[in-house]
Amino acid sequence: MRLLALENAEGEHLGCFEQLAEARGITVEYRHLWRGDDLEGALEYDLIVILGGPMSVNDEDSYPYLAEEKAIIRRALAEEKPLLGVCLGAQLIASALGARVYPGEKEELGWYPLTITGEGRKDEVFSAFPPQLEVFQWHGETFDLPQGATLLASSQLYPHQAFRAGRSYALQFHLEVTAEMVRDWSREVPERRDEILLNLEKRVAELNHWAEVFFDRWLRLAGL
């Protein structure tokens, strides 16, 4: 079994998902799109994870690979291939499905409560989550819910935090971050760094627990 990670920016990698995959005998490979890797053969993989990045999905002039990435996502969805989109990756899935992606009123940077929707509580994957949990966020854009998609989670600032389309999931938030990733990203907001790093190891351990729950249920839904 093979998993392909589409990396849109340096430093935004699979995090704990990589260790979870390898522990389950899944071979992990990356395409570093930000440094020119192509997408040839991407649809031959069993699973595709589309990762985050600081750019907008609308920035195709500055990042031409985004257009090709959306095209691959559309083909993968049409073939009912299991996808996982994280942050920018979730927005790319939404855009590929025809939904609008646009700046939010306020950035979510750090730890925020996430609420599982009624549909989420019935979902094969999200039903394992508690009604509310703390997750790590790092975004300033959001998306409209794509037509036919099922809304699974919301936050106070952003009602569209997660959705399912077939066997594919889009997560605006980050379950995968490691403590090292949080420390690295938080350097961008020095005025909030102490707050973001408070109880970091405990918070990340809890978050990665739910990452494992999510990953195993997604694999089961994917039939893998």
GROMACS elastic network, one bead per residue, 0.5 to 0.9 nm:
[ bonds ]
;  ai    aj funct       b0    kb
    1    25     6  0.73126   500
    1    26     6  0.51134   500
    1    27     6  0.62548   500
    1    28     6  0.89497   500
    1    45     6  0.77868   500
    1    46     6  0.62307   500
    1    47     6  0.83208   500
    1   224     6  0.80315   500
    2    25     6  0.88920   500
    2    26     6  0.54767   500
    2    28     6  0.60659   500
    2    29     6  0.76041   500
    2    44     6  0.87887   500
    2    45     6  0.54511   500
    2    46     6  0.54401   500
    2    47     6  0.65703   500
    2    48     6  0.87868   500
    3    21     6  0.79717   500
    3    26     6  0.66250   500
    3    27     6  0.60233   500
    3    29     6  0.62826   500
    3    30     6  0.84976   500
    3    45     6  0.59517   500
    3    46     6  0.60049   500
    3    48     6  0.57451   500
    3    49     6  0.74577   500
    4    27     6  0.85168   500
    4    28     6  0.60745   500
    4    29     6  0.50486   500
    4    30     6  0.57224   500
    4    31     6  0.73455   500
    4    42     6  0.71881   500
    4    45     6  0.62908   500
    4    46     6  0.79865   500
    4    47     6  0.62333   500
    4    49     6  0.62528   500
    4    50     6  0.85245   500
    5    13     6  0.79267   500
    5    14     6  0.72364   500
    5    28     6  0.73426   500
    5    29     6  0.61891   500
    5    31     6  0.62947   500
    5    32     6  0.84098   500
    5    47     6  0.85310   500
    5    48     6  0.59087   500
    5    50     6  0.60358   500
    5    51     6  0.70357   500
    6    13     6  0.86148   500
    6    29     6  0.88560   500
    6    30     6  0.60386   500
    6    31     6  0.51627   500
    6    32     6  0.64353   500
    6    33     6  0.67712   500
    6    39     6  0.86932   500
    6    48     6  0.74625   500
    6    49     6  0.61810   500
    6    51     6  0.59232   500
    6    52     6  0.89399   500
    6    69     6  0.85839   500
    6    89     6  0.87046   500
    7    10     6  0.73365   500
    7    11     6  0.86661   500
    7    12     6  0.66882   500
    7    13     6  0.63320   500
    7    14     6  0.85226   500
    7    30     6  0.68127   500
    7    31     6  0.60612   500
    7    33     6  0.58581   500
    7    34     6  0.70757   500
    7    49     6  0.86880   500
    7    50     6  0.68067   500
    7    51     6  0.54235   500
    7    52     6  0.71954   500
    7    53     6  0.80839   500
    8    12     6  0.73523   500
    8    13     6  0.87770   500
    8    31     6  0.86858   500
    8    32     6  0.65862   500
    8    33     6  0.54696   500
    8    34     6  0.52977   500
    8    35     6  0.87477   500
    8    50     6  0.79781   500
    8    51     6  0.63128   500
    8    52     6  0.61755   500
    8    53     6  0.54989   500
    8    54     6  0.86412   500
    8    55     6  0.87249   500
    8    65     6  0.89301   500
    8    66     6  0.85864   500
    8    88     6  0.84253   500
    8    89     6  0.86141   500
    9    12     6  0.57628   500
    9    13     6  0.82368   500
    9    32     6  0.76409   500
    9    33     6  0.75966   500
    9    34     6  0.55299   500
    9    35     6  0.84907   500
    9    51     6  0.82643   500
    9    52     6  0.69893   500
    9    53     6  0.50400   500
    9    54     6  0.73827   500
    9    55     6  0.86666   500
   10    13     6  0.76166   500
   10    32     6  0.80187   500
   10    34     6  0.72157   500
   10    35     6  0.86727   500
   10    53     6  0.81048   500
   11    53     6  0.87636   500
   11   181     6  0.75704   500
   11   184     6  0.84950   500
   11   185     6  0.85989   500
   12    15     6  0.80539   500
   12    51     6  0.66013   500
   12    52     6  0.58555   500
   12    53     6  0.65500   500
   12   177     6  0.88488   500
   12   181     6  0.80843   500
   13    18     6  0.85337   500
   13    30     6  0.88756   500
   13    51     6  0.66685   500
   13    52     6  0.79207   500
   13   176     6  0.86794   500
   13   177     6  0.85795   500
   13   181     6  0.89907   500
   14    17     6  0.52965   500
   14    18     6  0.53594   500
   14    19     6  0.86202   500
   14    49     6  0.81932   500
   14    51     6  0.72960   500
   14   176     6  0.64416   500
   14   177     6  0.78317   500
   15    18     6  0.59250   500
   15    19     6  0.76112   500
   15   175     6  0.88182   500
   15   176     6  0.50404   500
   15   177     6  0.52702   500
   15   178     6  0.58459   500
   15   181     6  0.77908   500
   16    19     6  0.53093   500
   16    20     6  0.62731   500
   16    21     6  0.86625   500
   16   175     6  0.83445   500
   16   176     6  0.51000   500
   16   177     6  0.65897   500
   16   178     6  0.65008   500
   16   208     6  0.68391   500
   16   211     6  0.77237   500
   16   212     6  0.84062   500
   17    21     6  0.60406   500
   17    22     6  0.85779   500
   17   175     6  0.86133   500
   17   176     6  0.58348   500
   17   177     6  0.87527   500
   17   208     6  0.86494   500
   17   211     6  0.72845   500
   17   212     6  0.76576   500
   17   215     6  0.74958   500
   18    21     6  0.52103   500
   18    22     6  0.62229   500
   18    23     6  0.85838   500
   18    28     6  0.68990   500
   18   176     6  0.87832   500
   19    22     6  0.51834   500
   19    23     6  0.60177   500
   19    24     6  0.86495   500
   20    23     6  0.52273   500
   20    24     6  0.64970   500
   20    26     6  0.86746   500
   20   211     6  0.88431   500
   20   212     6  0.68538   500
   20   215     6  0.77196   500
   20   216     6  0.87428   500
   21    24     6  0.52491   500
   21    25     6  0.65801   500
   21    26     6  0.51021   500
   21    27     6  0.72644   500
   21    28     6  0.71912   500
   21   215     6  0.83521   500
   22    25     6  0.51043   500
   22    26     6  0.50328   500
   22    27     6  0.62050   500
   22    28     6  0.70115   500
   23    26     6  0.73534   500
   24    27     6  0.89872   500
   30    33     6  0.89722   500
   31    34     6  0.87939   500
   31    35     6  0.89723   500
   31    36     6  0.86074   500
   31    37     6  0.55801   500
   31    38     6  0.70073   500
   31    39     6  0.72266   500
   31    42     6  0.89896   500
   32    35     6  0.57220   500
   32    36     6  0.67164   500
   32    37     6  0.53745   500
   32    38     6  0.82089   500
   33    36     6  0.51230   500
   33    38     6  0.67192   500
   33    39     6  0.82243   500
   33    65     6  0.68199   500
   33    66     6  0.87687   500
   33    69     6  0.89504   500
   34    37     6  0.74767   500
   34    63     6  0.81038   500
   34    65     6  0.80357   500
   36    65     6  0.82540   500
   38    42     6  0.89072   500
   38    65     6  0.84109   500
   39    42     6  0.54183   500
   39    43     6  0.86761   500
   39    68     6  0.79145   500
   39    69     6  0.76836   500
   39    72     6  0.79221   500
   40    43     6  0.81986   500
   41    44     6  0.54771   500
   41    45     6  0.77642   500
   42    45     6  0.60728   500
   42    48     6  0.79638   500
   42    72     6  0.77073   500
   43    46     6  0.78375   500
   43    47     6  0.86637   500
   43    48     6  0.81973   500
   43    72     6  0.76309   500
   43    75     6  0.81762   500
   43    76     6  0.65699   500
   43    81     6  0.80605   500
   44    47     6  0.89298   500
   45    48     6  0.68775   500
   45    81     6  0.89148   500
   46    81     6  0.72894   500
   46    82     6  0.73747   500
   46   224     6  0.83242   500
   47    81     6  0.70282   500
   47    82     6  0.55253   500
   47    83     6  0.61104   500
   47    84     6  0.80554   500
   47   219     6  0.89329   500
   47   222     6  0.85637   500
   48    76     6  0.87816   500
   48    81     6  0.80374   500
   48    82     6  0.67090   500
   48    84     6  0.63981   500
   48    85     6  0.84883   500
   49    82     6  0.87521   500
   49    83     6  0.57985   500
   49    85     6  0.58112   500
   49    86     6  0.76144   500
   49    89     6  0.78007   500
   50    69     6  0.89506   500
   50    73     6  0.89552   500
   50    83     6  0.75557   500
   50    84     6  0.61513   500
   50    86     6  0.62031   500
   50    87     6  0.86781   500
   50    88     6  0.78338   500
   50    90     6  0.75754   500
   50    92     6  0.81401   500
   50    93     6  0.85844   500
   51    84     6  0.84042   500
   51    85     6  0.61956   500
   51    86     6  0.51412   500
   51    87     6  0.68648   500
   51    88     6  0.64685   500
   51    90     6  0.82116   500
   52    55     6  0.87333   500
   52    85     6  0.80946   500
   52    86     6  0.57910   500
   52    87     6  0.50797   500
   52    89     6  0.54980   500
   52    90     6  0.82785   500
   53    56     6  0.81016   500
   53    87     6  0.76657   500
   53    88     6  0.57660   500
   53    89     6  0.81848   500
   54    88     6  0.76839   500
   54   139     6  0.78665   500
   55    58     6  0.82248   500
   55    59     6  0.66947   500
   55    63     6  0.82628   500
   55    88     6  0.78118   500
   56    59     6  0.53370   500
   56    60     6  0.83998   500
   56    88     6  0.73833   500
   56    91     6  0.85243   500
   56   101     6  0.82049   500
   56   102     6  0.81658   500
   56   103     6  0.87314   500
   56   141     6  0.75884   500
   57    60     6  0.69995   500
   57    63     6  0.89065   500
   57    66     6  0.67234   500
   57    67     6  0.86174   500
   57    70     6  0.89453   500
   57    88     6  0.71318   500
   57    89     6  0.88587   500
   57    91     6  0.68179   500
   57    92     6  0.60550   500
   57    95     6  0.74864   500
   57   101     6  0.72374   500
   57   102     6  0.88409   500
   58    61     6  0.82926   500
   58    66     6  0.82776   500
   58    95     6  0.88302   500
   58   101     6  0.76053   500
   58   102     6  0.84003   500
   59    62     6  0.55273   500
   59    63     6  0.59787   500
   59    64     6  0.79048   500
   59    66     6  0.76694   500
   60    65     6  0.71555   500
   60    66     6  0.56498   500
   60    67     6  0.61440   500
   61    64     6  0.56881   500
   61    66     6  0.89866   500
   63    66     6  0.59372   500
   63    67     6  0.82637   500
   64    67     6  0.59635   500
   64    68     6  0.74341   500
   65    68     6  0.52020   500
   65    69     6  0.60692   500
   65    70     6  0.86741   500
   66    70     6  0.61580   500
   66    71     6  0.86074   500
   66    92     6  0.82410   500
   67    70     6  0.52314   500
   67    71     6  0.63449   500
   67    72     6  0.88199   500
   68    71     6  0.50221   500
   68    72     6  0.62924   500
   68    73     6  0.86441   500
   69    72     6  0.51571   500
   69    73     6  0.62169   500
   69    74     6  0.87045   500
   69    92     6  0.80404   500
   69    96     6  0.89874   500
   70    74     6  0.61661   500
   70    75     6  0.86540   500
   70    92     6  0.63217   500
   70    93     6  0.72689   500
   70    95     6  0.74799   500
   70    96     6  0.53272   500
   71    74     6  0.51448   500
   71    75     6  0.63257   500
   71    76     6  0.86302   500
   71    96     6  0.71991   500
   72    75     6  0.51212   500
   72    76     6  0.60668   500
   72    77     6  0.85774   500
   72    96     6  0.89737   500
   73    76     6  0.50150   500
   73    77     6  0.60842   500
   73    78     6  0.85169   500
   73    83     6  0.81436   500
   73    92     6  0.79513   500
   73    93     6  0.65943   500
   73    96     6  0.64950   500
   73    97     6  0.88234   500
   74    77     6  0.51920   500
   74    78     6  0.61653   500
   74    79     6  0.86678   500
   74    93     6  0.79354   500
   74    96     6  0.56431   500
   74    97     6  0.70618   500
   75    78     6  0.50456   500
   75    79     6  0.62390   500
   75    80     6  0.86141   500
   75    81     6  0.87499   500
   76    79     6  0.50680   500
   76    80     6  0.61377   500
   76    81     6  0.52023   500
   76    82     6  0.77959   500
   76    83     6  0.76817   500
   77    81     6  0.59020   500
   77    82     6  0.77600   500
   77    83     6  0.77401   500
   77    93     6  0.88998   500
   77    97     6  0.87498   500
   77   165     6  0.81357   500
   77   166     6  0.78689   500
   77   167     6  0.85810   500
   77   168     6  0.76408   500
   78    81     6  0.77205   500
   80    83     6  0.86345   500
   80   166     6  0.67309   500
   80   167     6  0.66554   500
   80   168     6  0.79254   500
   81   166     6  0.87684   500
   81   167     6  0.70434   500
   81   168     6  0.74427   500
   81   222     6  0.81408   500
   82   166     6  0.80925   500
   82   167     6  0.51057   500
   82   169     6  0.80121   500
   82   218     6  0.84250   500
   82   219     6  0.86355   500
   82   221     6  0.87461   500
   82   222     6  0.59798   500
   83    93     6  0.87812   500
   83   167     6  0.70980   500
   83   169     6  0.62897   500
   83   170     6  0.80978   500
   84    89     6  0.75924   500
   84    90     6  0.75582   500
   84    93     6  0.87265   500
   84   167     6  0.89876   500
   84   168     6  0.57852   500
   84   170     6  0.57907   500
   84   171     6  0.76396   500
   84   218     6  0.89448   500
   85    88     6  0.73088   500
   85    91     6  0.75907   500
   85    92     6  0.74846   500
   85    93     6  0.66169   500
   85   168     6  0.81004   500
   85   169     6  0.63292   500
   85   171     6  0.59697   500
   85   172     6  0.79617   500
   86    90     6  0.50329   500
   86    91     6  0.80835   500
   86   169     6  0.86941   500
   86   170     6  0.61907   500
   86   172     6  0.58183   500
   86   173     6  0.66651   500
   86   174     6  0.65570   500
   86   175     6  0.86646   500
   86   176     6  0.89002   500
   87    90     6  0.51343   500
   87    91     6  0.64898   500
   87    92     6  0.86912   500
   87   137     6  0.82652   500
   87   138     6  0.76311   500
   87   139     6  0.70257   500
   87   170     6  0.78500   500
   87   171     6  0.60364   500
   87   173     6  0.57359   500
   87   174     6  0.69397   500
   88    92     6  0.61020   500
   88    93     6  0.86877   500
   88   139     6  0.81435   500
   88   141     6  0.86139   500
   88   171     6  0.89946   500
   88   172     6  0.73691   500
   89    93     6  0.63339   500
   89    94     6  0.86584   500
   89   170     6  0.72013   500
   89   171     6  0.79258   500
   89   172     6  0.80408   500
   90    93     6  0.51647   500
   90    94     6  0.62584   500
   90    95     6  0.86235   500
   90   143     6  0.87962   500
   90   161     6  0.89331   500
   90   162     6  0.79170   500
   90   163     6  0.85973   500
   90   169     6  0.77687   500
   90   171     6  0.54585   500
   90   172     6  0.57755   500
   90   173     6  0.89271   500
   91    95     6  0.60418   500
   91    96     6  0.84749   500
   91    99     6  0.87851   500
   91   100     6  0.88427   500
   91   101     6  0.65160   500
   91   141     6  0.83172   500
   91   142     6  0.70288   500
   91   143     6  0.63353   500
   91   170     6  0.76691   500
   91   171     6  0.86293   500
   91   172     6  0.74603   500
   92    96     6  0.59786   500
   92    97     6  0.85191   500
   92   101     6  0.84682   500
   92   170     6  0.89500   500
   93    96     6  0.50202   500
   93    97     6  0.62362   500
   93    98     6  0.87943   500
   93    99     6  0.87495   500
   93   146     6  0.89432   500
   93   169     6  0.87327   500
   93   170     6  0.68760   500
   94    97     6  0.51505   500
   94    98     6  0.65402   500
   94    99     6  0.52774   500
   94   100     6  0.74056   500
   94   101     6  0.74604   500
   94   143     6  0.67323   500
   94   144     6  0.75083   500
   94   145     6  0.71264   500
   94   146     6  0.58699   500
   94   170     6  0.78968   500
   95    98     6  0.50566   500
   95   100     6  0.61802   500
   95   101     6  0.64789   500
   95   143     6  0.79572   500
   95   144     6  0.89618   500
   95   146     6  0.80818   500
   96    99     6  0.73479   500
   97   146     6  0.59958   500
   97   147     6  0.75757   500
   98   146     6  0.65280   500
   98   147     6  0.78832   500
   99   143     6  0.66998   500
   99   144     6  0.55255   500
   99   145     6  0.64935   500
   99   147     6  0.75341   500
  100   142     6  0.85171   500
  100   143     6  0.55618   500
  100   144     6  0.54693   500
  100   145     6  0.83006   500
  100   146     6  0.82587   500
  101   141     6  0.69583   500
  101   142     6  0.57070   500
  101   144     6  0.66129   500
  102   140     6  0.87799   500
  102   141     6  0.54330   500
  102   142     6  0.56248   500
  102   143     6  0.61753   500
  102   144     6  0.85751   500
  103   106     6  0.82935   500
  103   107     6  0.87506   500
  103   140     6  0.59597   500
  103   142     6  0.60781   500
  103   143     6  0.84721   500
  104   107     6  0.68410   500
  104   139     6  0.88690   500
  104   140     6  0.56675   500
  104   142     6  0.58046   500
  104   143     6  0.87480   500
  104   157     6  0.84589   500
  104   158     6  0.78117   500
  105   140     6  0.78738   500
  105   141     6  0.84726   500
  105   157     6  0.81581   500
  106   140     6  0.64248   500
  106   141     6  0.86339   500
  106   157     6  0.75827   500
  107   137     6  0.89569   500
  107   138     6  0.76420   500
  107   139     6  0.58545   500
  107   141     6  0.75522   500
  107   157     6  0.87164   500
  108   111     6  0.82001   500
  108   112     6  0.77757   500
  108   136     6  0.88269   500
  108   137     6  0.56769   500
  108   138     6  0.57719   500
  108   139     6  0.55895   500
  108   140     6  0.62522   500
  108   157     6  0.78707   500
  108   158     6  0.87470   500
  109   112     6  0.83842   500
  109   136     6  0.76363   500
  109   137     6  0.52802   500
  109   139     6  0.64313   500
  109   140     6  0.81706   500
  109   186     6  0.85425   500
  109   189     6  0.86583   500
  109   192     6  0.89521   500
  109   196     6  0.83741   500
  110   135     6  0.82225   500
  110   136     6  0.54582   500
  110   137     6  0.52781   500
  110   138     6  0.64251   500
  110   182     6  0.85825   500
  110   186     6  0.81311   500
  110   192     6  0.85870   500
  110   193     6  0.89539   500
  110   195     6  0.82558   500
  110   196     6  0.55038   500
  110   197     6  0.88089   500
  111   134     6  0.63876   500
  111   135     6  0.56332   500
  111   137     6  0.61792   500
  111   138     6  0.89650   500
  111   196     6  0.68103   500
  111   203     6  0.88890   500
  112   133     6  0.83505   500
  112   134     6  0.54806   500
  112   135     6  0.56796   500
  112   136     6  0.64753   500
  112   137     6  0.69393   500
  112   155     6  0.77057   500
  112   156     6  0.88058   500
  113   132     6  0.65576   500
  113   133     6  0.55562   500
  113   135     6  0.62792   500
  113   136     6  0.88060   500
  113   154     6  0.89524   500
  113   155     6  0.65053   500
  113   156     6  0.80021   500
  114   131     6  0.83409   500
  114   132     6  0.54707   500
  114   133     6  0.53641   500
  114   134     6  0.59211   500
  114   135     6  0.65363   500
  114   153     6  0.66898   500
  114   154     6  0.59137   500
  114   155     6  0.50155   500
  114   156     6  0.79954   500
  114   161     6  0.80841   500
  114   173     6  0.89995   500
  115   130     6  0.85523   500
  115   131     6  0.59006   500
  115   133     6  0.68236   500
  115   134     6  0.89288   500
  115   152     6  0.86821   500
  115   153     6  0.55383   500
  115   154     6  0.53000   500
  115   155     6  0.60045   500
  115   156     6  0.85317   500
  116   119     6  0.80171   500
  116   120     6  0.54916   500
  116   121     6  0.64538   500
  116   126     6  0.75359   500
  116   127     6  0.84407   500
  116   129     6  0.76829   500
  116   130     6  0.75972   500
  116   131     6  0.52839   500
  116   132     6  0.61829   500
  116   133     6  0.84820   500
  116   152     6  0.59348   500
  116   154     6  0.64868   500
  116   155     6  0.88424   500
  117   121     6  0.62849   500
  117   122     6  0.88447   500
  117   131     6  0.79730   500
  117   151     6  0.70660   500
  117   152     6  0.52386   500
  117   153     6  0.51584   500
  117   154     6  0.69084   500
  118   121     6  0.52060   500
  118   122     6  0.68152   500
  118   123     6  0.89532   500
  118   151     6  0.88115   500
  118   152     6  0.75340   500
  118   153     6  0.87377   500
  119   122     6  0.52103   500
  119   123     6  0.62645   500
  119   126     6  0.88944   500
  119   127     6  0.87918   500
  119   150     6  0.70927   500
  119   151     6  0.67151   500
  119   152     6  0.58499   500
  119   153     6  0.86115   500
  120   124     6  0.83785   500
  120   125     6  0.81285   500
  120   126     6  0.53731   500
  120   127     6  0.60656   500
  120   129     6  0.88328   500
  120   150     6  0.81276   500
  120   151     6  0.69482   500
  120   153     6  0.64418   500
  120   162     6  0.89454   500
  120   163     6  0.85702   500
  121   124     6  0.84404   500
  121   125     6  0.88179   500
  121   126     6  0.61437   500
  121   128     6  0.78096   500
  121   129     6  0.78360   500
  121   130     6  0.86551   500
  121   131     6  0.76465   500
  121   152     6  0.77174   500
  122   125     6  0.85392   500
  122   126     6  0.74184   500
  122   127     6  0.54987   500
  123   126     6  0.52910   500
  123   127     6  0.52377   500
  123   128     6  0.85130   500
  123   152     6  0.76690   500
  123   164     6  0.88300   500
  124   127     6  0.59468   500
  124   128     6  0.78009   500
  124   217     6  0.71519   500
  124   218     6  0.82294   500
  124   221     6  0.73183   500
  125   128     6  0.62202   500
  125   129     6  0.80675   500
  125   213     6  0.80997   500
  125   214     6  0.60997   500
  125   215     6  0.85721   500
  125   216     6  0.86003   500
  125   217     6  0.52237   500
  125   218     6  0.61797   500
  125   220     6  0.89487   500
  125   221     6  0.78108   500
  126   129     6  0.54182   500
  126   130     6  0.86162   500
  126   152     6  0.71436   500
  126   153     6  0.85882   500
  126   214     6  0.72317   500
  126   217     6  0.85570   500
  127   130     6  0.77654   500
  127   131     6  0.87550   500
  128   210     6  0.88242   500
  128   213     6  0.73377   500
  128   214     6  0.80051   500
  128   217     6  0.85979   500
  129   132     6  0.77554   500
  129   133     6  0.78224   500
  129   210     6  0.73886   500
  129   213     6  0.82082   500
  129   214     6  0.84439   500
  130   133     6  0.64467   500
  133   207     6  0.87245   500
  134   203     6  0.82328   500
  134   206     6  0.87296   500
  134   207     6  0.75053   500
  135   173     6  0.66524   500
  135   174     6  0.67289   500
  135   175     6  0.66766   500
  135   203     6  0.86068   500
  135   204     6  0.89488   500
  135   207     6  0.64692   500
  136   173     6  0.59850   500
  136   174     6  0.53139   500
  136   175     6  0.68461   500
  136   176     6  0.89793   500
  136   177     6  0.77789   500
  136   182     6  0.87026   500
  136   204     6  0.87105   500
  136   207     6  0.79943   500
  137   172     6  0.75246   500
  137   174     6  0.59747   500
  138   172     6  0.85825   500
  138   173     6  0.71218   500
  138   174     6  0.77141   500
  138   185     6  0.86216   500
  139   142     6  0.80226   500
  139   172     6  0.78995   500
  139   173     6  0.81836   500
  142   158     6  0.72099   500
  142   160     6  0.73227   500
  142   161     6  0.82992   500
  142   172     6  0.79491   500
  143   146     6  0.83338   500
  143   160     6  0.69055   500
  143   161     6  0.88823   500
  144   147     6  0.89697   500
  144   160     6  0.71088   500
  145   148     6  0.84385   500
  145   149     6  0.66734   500
  145   150     6  0.80227   500
  145   151     6  0.72161   500
  145   160     6  0.66537   500
  145   163     6  0.76671   500
  146   149     6  0.54659   500
  146   150     6  0.84693   500
  146   163     6  0.87031   500
  146   165     6  0.86672   500
  147   150     6  0.87514   500
  148   165     6  0.72435   500
  149   163     6  0.62280   500
  149   164     6  0.56639   500
  149   166     6  0.80323   500
  150   162     6  0.84467   500
  150   163     6  0.52276   500
  150   164     6  0.52012   500
  150   165     6  0.66872   500
  151   154     6  0.81147   500
  151   159     6  0.89306   500
  151   160     6  0.68745   500
  151   161     6  0.78560   500
  151   162     6  0.60705   500
  151   164     6  0.68088   500
  152   160     6  0.81772   500
  152   161     6  0.74243   500
  152   162     6  0.52284   500
  152   163     6  0.51411   500
  152   164     6  0.71759   500
  153   159     6  0.74497   500
  153   160     6  0.67110   500
  153   161     6  0.52159   500
  153   162     6  0.50647   500
  153   163     6  0.72287   500
  153   171     6  0.87660   500
  154   157     6  0.83184   500
  154   158     6  0.62271   500
  154   160     6  0.53819   500
  154   162     6  0.70730   500
  155   158     6  0.51220   500
  155   159     6  0.55096   500
  155   160     6  0.75917   500
  155   161     6  0.67015   500
  156   159     6  0.67168   500
  158   161     6  0.64567   500
  159   162     6  0.89076   500
  160   163     6  0.75687   500
  160   172     6  0.79005   500
  161   170     6  0.80918   500
  161   171     6  0.61062   500
  161   172     6  0.50225   500
  161   173     6  0.68978   500
  162   169     6  0.72435   500
  162   170     6  0.53783   500
  162   172     6  0.60407   500
  162   173     6  0.80267   500
  163   168     6  0.84923   500
  163   169     6  0.58894   500
  163   170     6  0.53687   500
  163   171     6  0.69578   500
  164   167     6  0.70507   500
  164   168     6  0.57037   500
  164   170     6  0.64151   500
  165   168     6  0.52377   500
  165   169     6  0.64234   500
  165   170     6  0.82438   500
  166   169     6  0.81208   500
  167   218     6  0.79448   500
  167   221     6  0.67211   500
  167   222     6  0.61402   500
  168   218     6  0.84786   500
  168   222     6  0.85201   500
  169   218     6  0.84136   500
  171   174     6  0.72490   500
  171   175     6  0.86409   500
  174   177     6  0.61213   500
  174   207     6  0.86575   500
  174   211     6  0.88372   500
  175   178     6  0.89282   500
  175   204     6  0.86292   500
  175   207     6  0.57571   500
  175   208     6  0.61178   500
  175   209     6  0.87419   500
  175   210     6  0.70578   500
  175   211     6  0.51523   500
  175   212     6  0.88738   500
  175   214     6  0.87922   500
  176   204     6  0.88680   500
  176   207     6  0.76844   500
  176   208     6  0.63164   500
  176   211     6  0.61891   500
  177   180     6  0.79691   500
  177   181     6  0.58171   500
  177   182     6  0.66001   500
  177   204     6  0.73108   500
  177   207     6  0.82044   500
  177   208     6  0.76288   500
  178   181     6  0.51491   500
  178   182     6  0.64118   500
  178   183     6  0.87130   500
  178   201     6  0.88145   500
  178   204     6  0.64060   500
  178   205     6  0.85271   500
  178   208     6  0.79435   500
  179   182     6  0.51542   500
  179   183     6  0.61825   500
  179   184     6  0.85968   500
  179   197     6  0.86535   500
  179   200     6  0.65972   500
  179   201     6  0.63991   500
  179   203     6  0.88855   500
  179   204     6  0.62299   500
  179   205     6  0.87819   500
  180   183     6  0.51435   500
  180   184     6  0.61572   500
  180   185     6  0.86790   500
  181   184     6  0.50787   500
  181   185     6  0.61035   500
  181   186     6  0.84151   500
  182   185     6  0.52340   500
  182   186     6  0.58657   500
  182   187     6  0.87350   500
  182   196     6  0.80083   500
  182   197     6  0.75907   500
  182   200     6  0.83618   500
  182   204     6  0.88828   500
  183   186     6  0.53049   500
  183   187     6  0.67525   500
  183   193     6  0.82074   500
  183   196     6  0.85116   500
  183   197     6  0.70197   500
  183   200     6  0.89032   500
  184   187     6  0.57370   500
  184   188     6  0.80525   500
  185   188     6  0.59194   500
  185   189     6  0.80642   500
  186   189     6  0.55237   500
  186   190     6  0.68366   500
  186   192     6  0.76719   500
  186   193     6  0.54911   500
  186   194     6  0.88820   500
  186   196     6  0.70207   500
  186   197     6  0.79567   500
  187   190     6  0.55166   500
  187   192     6  0.89687   500
  187   193     6  0.67071   500
  188   191     6  0.89689   500
  188   193     6  0.83979   500
  189   192     6  0.56229   500
  189   193     6  0.60787   500
  190   194     6  0.79264   500
  191   194     6  0.77372   500
  191   195     6  0.87137   500
  192   195     6  0.54275   500
  192   196     6  0.62758   500
  192   197     6  0.87502   500
  193   196     6  0.51047   500
  193   197     6  0.60707   500
  193   198     6  0.85581   500
  194   197     6  0.52082   500
  194   198     6  0.60935   500
  195   198     6  0.53298   500
  196   199     6  0.85328   500
  196   200     6  0.75423   500
  197   200     6  0.50010   500
  197   201     6  0.85805   500
  198   201     6  0.86347   500
  198   203     6  0.85669   500
  199   202     6  0.56503   500
  199   203     6  0.61535   500
  199   204     6  0.86628   500
  200   203     6  0.51240   500
  200   204     6  0.59917   500
  200   205     6  0.84554   500
  201   204     6  0.52428   500
  201   205     6  0.60705   500
  201   206     6  0.86762   500
  202   205     6  0.51694   500
  202   206     6  0.63271   500
  202   207     6  0.86253   500
  203   206     6  0.52782   500
  203   207     6  0.61401   500
  203   208     6  0.86069   500
  204   208     6  0.59342   500
  204   209     6  0.84222   500
  205   208     6  0.52024   500
  205   209     6  0.62081   500
  205   210     6  0.89319   500
  206   209     6  0.50983   500
  206   210     6  0.67104   500
  206   211     6  0.87804   500
  207   210     6  0.53492   500
  207   211     6  0.63105   500
  207   212     6  0.88940   500
  208   212     6  0.62150   500
  208   213     6  0.86001   500
  209   212     6  0.52439   500
  209   213     6  0.64547   500
  209   214     6  0.87159   500
  210   214     6  0.59942   500
  210   215     6  0.84029   500
  211   214     6  0.50776   500
  211   215     6  0.59953   500
  211   216     6  0.86267   500
  212   215     6  0.50192   500
  212   216     6  0.61205   500
  212   217     6  0.85193   500
  213   216     6  0.54961   500
  213   217     6  0.62853   500
  213   218     6  0.85656   500
  214   217     6  0.53496   500
  214   218     6  0.60161   500
  214   219     6  0.86060   500
  215   218     6  0.51083   500
  215   219     6  0.61758   500
  215   220     6  0.86666   500
  216   219     6  0.51349   500
  216   220     6  0.62910   500
  216   221     6  0.87353   500
  217   221     6  0.61764   500
  217   222     6  0.85000   500
  218   221     6  0.50586   500
  218   222     6  0.60527   500
  218   223     6  0.86141   500
  218   224     6  0.88732   500
  219   223     6  0.62761   500
  219   224     6  0.53605   500
  220   223     6  0.50862   500
  220   224     6  0.59090   500
  221   224     6  0.76782   500
